[in-house]
Amino acid sequence: MNRQHIATLALAAMAAASCATGTPEWMTCAGIARAMESANDHWQSTHPDSGNAFWDNAVYHTGNIEACLVRPDTAWLGYSTRWAERNRWMGATCPDTALWQYRPYGEAPEFVLFGDWQVCFQTYLDLALMQPDSIRTARAFEVMQHEIATPRTDYWWWADALYMVMPVMTKMYLHTGNELYISKMCQYMAHTDSVMYDADACLYYRDAKYVYPQHATASGAKDFWARGDGWVMAALAKVLADIPDDGPHRPQLLERFRAMASAVAACQQPQGHWTRSMLDPDHAPGFETSGTALFTFALFRGINRGWLPRDRYLPVAVRGWDYLCHTALQPDGRVGYVQPIGERAIPGQTVDAQSTANFGVGAFLLAAAEAYRYAASEDQPQSSENQN
């Protein structure tokens, strides 16, 4: 009997046991693994060339690595390793630090300090933890050590940047032990907060252009873009898992995570998704997967780690996964209803079952991996950080 057949039988046994206790099959390890494999195998088989190291490709790989951590697969891991090698373990490639930029939006090689060229370092640093090699970390070390040595704090001038770079900072801390990465991360986040955080709503505007009342939805409401807030909440979920339990910055990050969780849970739609404009569903109605997947990932991680009370948030997370595996995931493995690249909720924009994207698949894999962890360990002890 080969290893694959044994694994199949084991999954079937797990599914049968879970179903016997009343857990729906799609919330068992077997059901979640099947959804994860369907989405990831479809993406990799239809995209043999995983592209450059810019943010949209790189976000996919953050999800692929998370999937590999819960469902080890040499083909999946090889896909990310080949992508990193093809991009020479670099983001933006300019060698001259005097030319490095981070404003305004830029895809040129000089935009080394721009967060959309840094998210790739998350995967490089993860791969280096799996197989230590200085080649894998050299560019990340060069860029991030340069950045934290500067006096600037305004690197993250749009909400997406928090997902792109905050986990890079904590992964650099894990590699180096240098706590300056954590303190600098919090300084940069404080700048972002001063520009686009709404303390009343406990949510982030996408950037300064969208702050209320200078910008509002068609009905005059505050316009919080789901994917933008998804990036922030997922970033917090990632960095809280990496920083020390007794670190001086942990309480403020945990407080922000919990505040966002409460705000996010309050505006979930009955079908399990979040609309593109979170507080005004009629502004851009309909299903949307990328923001929903990021929120689902963050909520399951908060439950799994004891940061969020299970009785309050588990129904929200489960509804999110229900939407993802039954509405977003198509029979052929395509992850649909992903809003295209943009920066806001756009009234009238078509987002349907055929709408997919690399970053949307990555977000789906993040949610699937964390849902799998929940299913695999329902009796996980709650930490002292849990709120009842």
C-alpha positions as CSV (number, residue, x, y, z in Angstrom):
1,M,0.0,0.0,0.0
2,N,1.6,3.3,-1.1
3,R,1.9,6.4,1.0
4,Q,-0.7,8.4,-0.9
5,H,-3.2,5.6,-0.5
6,I,-2.5,5.4,3.3
7,A,-3.0,9.2,3.5
8,T,-6.3,8.9,1.6
9,L,-7.6,6.3,4.0
10,A,-6.5,8.3,7.0
11,L,-8.4,11.4,5.7
12,A,-11.5,9.3,5.1
13,A,-11.3,7.9,8.7
14,M,-10.9,11.4,10.0
15,A,-13.9,12.6,8.0
16,A,-16.0,9.6,9.2
17,A,-15.1,10.3,12.9
18,S,-15.9,14.0,12.6
19,C,-19.2,13.4,10.9
20,A,-20.1,11.0,13.6
21,T,-19.8,13.8,16.2
22,G,-21.9,16.1,14.2
23,T,-19.2,18.2,12.5
24,P,-20.1,19.0,8.9
25,E,-17.6,17.3,6.5
26,W,-16.5,20.6,5.1
27,M,-15.3,21.6,8.5
28,T,-13.2,18.5,9.1
29,C,-9.5,18.1,8.3
30,A,-10.4,16.0,5.4
31,G,-12.9,18.4,3.9
32,I,-10.6,21.4,4.4
33,A,-7.6,19.6,3.0
34,R,-9.6,18.7,-0.1
35,A,-10.6,22.3,-0.7
36,M,-7.1,23.5,-0.1
37,E,-5.7,20.9,-2.5
38,S,-8.3,21.7,-5.2
39,A,-7.5,25.4,-5.1
40,N,-3.8,25.1,-5.0
41,D,-3.4,22.3,-7.5
42,H,-5.6,24.1,-9.9
43,W,-3.6,27.3,-9.6
44,Q,-0.1,25.7,-9.9
45,S,-1.2,23.5,-12.8
46,T,-2.6,26.4,-14.7
47,H,0.2,28.8,-13.9
48,P,3.5,26.9,-14.3
49,D,5.4,30.3,-14.4
50,S,4.7,32.0,-11.1
51,G,6.0,35.4,-12.3
52,N,8.1,38.1,-10.8
53,A,8.5,39.1,-7.1
54,F,6.0,41.9,-7.1
55,W,3.2,41.9,-4.5
56,D,0.4,40.0,-6.3
57,N,2.6,37.0,-7.1
58,A,4.3,37.2,-3.7
59,V,1.1,37.2,-1.7
60,Y,0.1,33.9,-3.4
61,H,3.3,32.4,-2.1
62,T,2.6,33.5,1.5
63,G,-0.5,31.4,1.2
64,N,1.2,28.5,-0.4
65,I,3.9,28.4,2.3
66,E,1.1,28.4,5.0
67,A,-0.6,25.5,3.2
68,C,2.7,23.6,3.1
69,L,3.1,24.0,6.9
70,V,-0.2,22.1,7.5
71,R,-0.2,19.8,4.5
72,P,3.4,19.1,3.6
73,D,3.7,18.8,-0.2
74,T,7.0,18.7,-2.0
75,A,5.4,19.9,-5.2
76,W,3.9,22.9,-3.6
77,L,7.1,23.7,-1.8
78,G,9.1,23.3,-4.9
79,Y,6.8,25.7,-6.7
80,S,7.7,28.5,-4.3
81,T,11.4,27.6,-4.2
82,R,11.6,27.8,-8.0
83,W,9.9,31.2,-7.9
84,A,12.4,32.5,-5.3
85,E,15.3,31.1,-7.3
86,R,14.0,32.6,-10.5
87,N,13.8,36.0,-8.8
88,R,17.3,35.5,-7.3
89,W,15.8,35.8,-3.8
90,M,15.3,39.6,-4.5
91,G,12.4,42.0,-4.6
92,A,13.2,45.2,-6.5
93,T,16.7,44.8,-7.9
94,C,18.4,48.2,-7.9
95,P,21.9,47.8,-6.3
96,D,22.5,51.5,-5.5
97,T,21.0,52.5,-2.1
98,A,21.2,56.2,-3.1
99,L,18.5,55.5,-5.6
100,W,16.2,53.5,-3.5
101,Q,12.6,54.9,-3.2
102,Y,9.3,54.1,-1.6
103,R,7.0,56.9,-2.8
104,P,4.8,57.2,-4.8
105,Y,3.5,53.9,-6.1
106,G,6.3,52.3,-8.2
107,E,7.1,49.1,-10.0
108,A,10.5,50.1,-11.3
109,P,13.7,48.5,-9.9
110,E,14.5,51.6,-7.8
111,F,11.5,51.1,-5.6
112,V,13.4,48.8,-3.2
113,L,11.9,50.4,-0.1
114,F,8.3,50.2,-1.4
115,G,6.4,47.6,0.5
116,D,4.9,45.9,-2.6
117,W,8.4,44.8,-3.5
118,Q,9.1,43.5,0.1
119,V,6.3,41.0,0.7
120,C,8.4,38.4,-1.2
121,F,10.8,38.5,1.7
122,Q,8.2,36.7,3.8
123,T,8.5,33.6,1.7
124,Y,12.3,33.8,1.3
125,L,12.7,34.1,5.1
126,D,10.3,31.2,5.6
127,L,12.2,29.0,3.1
128,A,15.4,29.9,4.9
129,L,14.0,28.7,8.2
130,M,13.2,25.4,6.5
131,Q,16.6,25.1,4.8
132,P,19.2,27.6,6.1
133,D,21.2,29.2,3.3
134,S,22.6,32.8,3.3
135,I,21.7,33.2,-0.3
136,R,18.0,33.0,0.6
137,T,18.3,35.8,3.2
138,A,21.0,38.1,1.8
139,R,18.8,40.6,-0.1
140,A,16.2,40.7,2.7
141,F,18.9,41.4,5.2
142,E,20.4,44.1,3.0
143,V,17.1,45.9,2.4
144,M,15.5,45.7,5.8
145,Q,18.7,46.5,7.7
146,H,19.1,49.6,5.6
147,E,15.5,50.6,6.1
148,I,15.4,50.3,9.9
149,A,18.7,52.4,10.0
150,T,16.9,55.4,8.5
151,P,15.0,57.9,10.6
152,R,11.9,57.8,8.3
153,T,8.7,56.4,9.7
154,D,6.3,57.0,6.8
155,Y,7.1,53.9,4.7
156,W,3.6,52.5,5.0
157,W,1.3,55.2,3.5
158,W,-1.4,52.7,2.3
159,A,-3.2,50.0,4.3
160,D,-2.0,47.1,2.2
161,A,1.6,47.8,3.2
162,L,0.9,46.5,6.7
163,Y,0.4,42.9,5.3
164,M,3.3,43.3,2.8
165,V,5.9,44.3,5.4
166,M,4.9,43.9,9.0
167,P,5.4,40.1,8.8
168,V,8.7,40.7,7.1
169,M,9.8,42.7,10.1
170,T,8.9,40.0,12.6
171,K,10.5,37.3,10.5
172,M,13.7,39.4,10.5
173,Y,13.4,39.5,14.2
174,L,13.1,35.7,14.3
175,H,16.2,35.3,12.1
176,T,18.3,37.9,13.9
177,G,17.0,38.4,17.4
178,N,17.2,42.1,16.8
179,E,14.2,43.7,18.7
180,L,14.7,46.9,16.7
181,Y,12.7,45.3,14.0
182,I,9.7,45.1,16.3
183,S,10.0,48.6,17.6
184,K,10.5,50.1,14.1
185,M,7.5,48.1,12.9
186,C,5.4,49.7,15.6
187,Q,6.7,53.2,14.7
188,Y,5.8,52.7,11.1
189,M,2.4,51.4,12.0
190,A,1.9,54.5,14.3
191,H,2.4,56.6,11.2
192,T,-0.2,54.6,9.3
193,D,-2.6,54.9,12.1
194,S,-2.2,58.7,12.1
195,V,-3.1,58.8,8.4
196,M,-5.9,56.3,8.0
197,Y,-7.1,54.6,11.2
198,D,-10.7,55.5,12.3
199,A,-10.7,55.1,16.0
200,D,-14.5,55.2,16.2
201,A,-15.1,52.4,13.6
202,C,-11.9,50.5,14.6
203,L,-11.2,50.1,10.9
204,Y,-8.7,51.5,8.4
205,Y,-9.3,53.6,5.3
206,R,-7.3,52.3,2.4
207,D,-5.2,55.5,2.3
208,A,-5.5,59.2,3.0
209,K,-7.6,59.7,-0.2
210,Y,-10.5,57.7,1.3
211,V,-10.8,59.3,4.8
212,Y,-14.3,60.4,5.7
213,P,-15.8,62.9,5.1
214,Q,-13.6,63.9,2.1
215,H,-14.6,60.5,0.6
216,A,-17.8,58.6,1.3
217,T,-20.0,55.9,-0.3
218,A,-22.8,56.8,-2.6
219,S,-25.2,56.9,0.3
220,G,-22.8,59.1,2.4
221,A,-21.3,56.5,4.7
222,K,-17.7,55.8,5.7
223,D,-16.1,53.7,3.0
224,F,-13.9,50.9,4.4
225,W,-12.6,48.7,1.7
226,A,-12.7,45.0,2.7
227,R,-9.5,43.9,1.1
228,G,-7.6,46.8,2.6
229,D,-8.8,46.0,6.1
230,G,-8.3,42.4,5.4
231,W,-4.6,43.1,4.7
232,V,-4.3,44.9,8.1
233,M,-6.0,42.3,10.2
234,A,-4.1,39.4,8.5
235,A,-0.9,41.3,9.2
236,L,-1.7,41.6,12.9
237,A,-2.6,37.9,13.0
238,K,0.8,37.0,11.5
239,V,3.0,39.3,13.6
240,L,1.3,38.4,16.9
241,A,2.3,34.8,16.3
242,D,6.0,35.8,15.9
243,I,6.6,38.4,18.6
244,P,7.5,37.6,22.2
245,D,4.6,37.0,24.6
246,D,6.2,39.4,27.1
247,G,7.3,42.0,24.6
248,P,6.5,45.7,25.3
249,H,4.6,46.2,22.1
250,R,2.4,43.1,22.3
251,P,-0.5,44.6,24.3
252,Q,-1.1,47.4,21.9
253,L,-1.0,45.1,18.9
254,L,-3.3,42.6,20.6
255,E,-5.8,45.4,21.5
256,R,-5.9,46.6,17.9
257,F,-6.4,43.1,16.7
258,R,-9.3,42.5,19.0
259,A,-10.9,45.9,18.2
260,M,-10.7,45.1,14.5
261,A,-12.2,41.6,15.1
262,S,-15.2,43.1,16.8
263,A,-15.8,45.6,14.0
264,V,-15.3,43.0,11.3
265,A,-17.6,40.5,12.9
266,A,-20.4,43.1,13.1
267,C,-20.5,43.7,9.3
268,Q,-20.3,40.1,8.0
269,Q,-23.1,39.3,5.6
270,P,-25.5,36.4,6.3
271,Q,-23.9,34.3,3.5
272,G,-20.5,34.5,5.2
273,H,-18.7,37.0,3.1
274,W,-17.9,40.7,3.5
275,T,-18.9,43.2,0.8
276,R,-16.3,45.4,-0.7
277,S,-17.5,48.5,1.1
278,M,-17.8,47.0,4.6
279,L,-20.3,49.3,6.2
280,D,-22.4,50.0,3.1
281,P,-23.2,46.7,1.4
282,D,-25.3,48.5,-1.3
283,H,-22.3,50.6,-2.5
284,A,-20.7,47.6,-4.2
285,P,-22.9,44.6,-3.5
286,G,-22.2,40.9,-4.1
287,F,-19.7,38.3,-3.1
288,E,-16.0,39.1,-2.7
289,T,-13.4,36.5,-1.8
290,S,-10.1,38.3,-1.1
291,G,-11.2,40.4,1.9
292,T,-13.4,37.5,3.2
293,A,-10.4,35.1,3.1
294,L,-8.1,37.4,4.9
295,F,-10.7,38.1,7.6
296,T,-11.4,34.3,7.9
297,F,-7.7,33.6,8.3
298,A,-7.3,36.2,11.0
299,L,-10.3,35.1,12.9
300,F,-9.4,31.5,12.9
301,R,-5.9,32.3,14.0
302,G,-7.2,34.5,16.8
303,I,-9.4,31.6,18.0
304,N,-6.6,29.0,17.6
305,R,-4.1,31.1,19.6
306,G,-6.6,32.1,22.3
307,W,-6.6,35.7,21.4
308,L,-10.3,35.8,20.7
309,P,-13.1,34.1,22.6
310,R,-14.3,31.0,20.7
311,D,-17.9,31.3,21.6
312,R,-18.2,34.8,20.0
313,Y,-16.0,34.4,17.0
314,L,-16.1,30.8,15.9
315,P,-19.5,31.2,14.2
316,V,-18.2,34.1,12.3
317,A,-15.0,32.3,11.2
318,V,-17.0,29.2,10.2
319,R,-19.5,31.2,8.1
320,G,-16.5,32.8,6.4
321,W,-15.0,29.3,5.6
322,D,-18.5,28.1,4.5
323,Y,-18.6,30.9,1.9
324,L,-15.0,30.2,0.8
325,C,-15.4,26.5,0.2
326,H,-19.0,26.5,-1.1
327,T,-19.3,29.7,-3.1
328,A,-15.8,31.0,-3.9
329,L,-14.3,27.7,-4.7
330,Q,-15.5,26.4,-8.1
331,P,-15.8,22.7,-9.1
332,D,-12.7,22.9,-11.2
333,G,-10.6,24.4,-8.3
334,R,-10.8,28.0,-9.5
335,V,-11.1,30.5,-6.6
336,G,-13.8,32.9,-7.8
337,Y,-15.3,36.2,-6.8
338,V,-11.9,37.9,-6.3
339,Q,-12.1,41.6,-6.9
340,P,-9.4,42.6,-9.4
341,I,-6.3,44.6,-8.4
342,G,-7.4,48.0,-7.2
343,E,-7.8,50.2,-4.1
344,R,-11.5,50.7,-3.4
345,A,-15.0,49.3,-3.7
346,I,-16.1,50.2,-7.2
347,P,-19.9,50.5,-7.8
348,G,-20.9,48.4,-10.8
349,Q,-17.7,46.5,-11.1
350,T,-18.2,42.9,-12.2
351,V,-16.9,40.4,-9.8
352,D,-18.2,36.9,-10.5
353,A,-17.4,33.2,-10.3
354,Q,-14.8,33.5,-13.1
355,S,-13.0,36.4,-11.3
356,T,-9.8,35.0,-9.9
357,A,-6.2,36.2,-9.1
358,N,-3.0,35.0,-7.6
359,F,-3.4,37.1,-4.5
360,G,-6.9,35.8,-4.0
361,V,-5.8,32.2,-4.2
362,G,-3.1,33.1,-1.6
363,A,-5.6,34.6,0.7
364,F,-7.8,31.5,0.3
365,L,-4.9,29.2,1.2
366,L,-4.2,31.3,4.3
367,A,-7.8,30.8,5.5
368,A,-7.8,27.1,4.6
369,A,-4.6,26.5,6.5
370,E,-5.8,28.2,9.7
371,A,-9.2,26.5,9.4
372,Y,-7.4,23.2,9.1
373,R,-5.4,24.0,12.3
374,Y,-8.7,24.6,14.1
375,A,-10.2,21.3,12.8
376,A,-7.1,19.4,13.8
377,S,-7.0,20.7,17.4
378,E,-10.5,21.6,18.6
379,D,-9.4,21.0,22.2
380,Q,-6.4,23.3,22.0
381,P,-5.7,24.8,25.5
382,Q,-6.6,28.5,25.7
383,S,-3.7,30.9,26.4
384,S,-3.8,33.6,29.1
385,E,-4.5,36.1,26.4
386,N,-7.9,34.7,25.8
387,Q,-10.8,37.0,26.6
388,N,-14.0,35.5,27.9
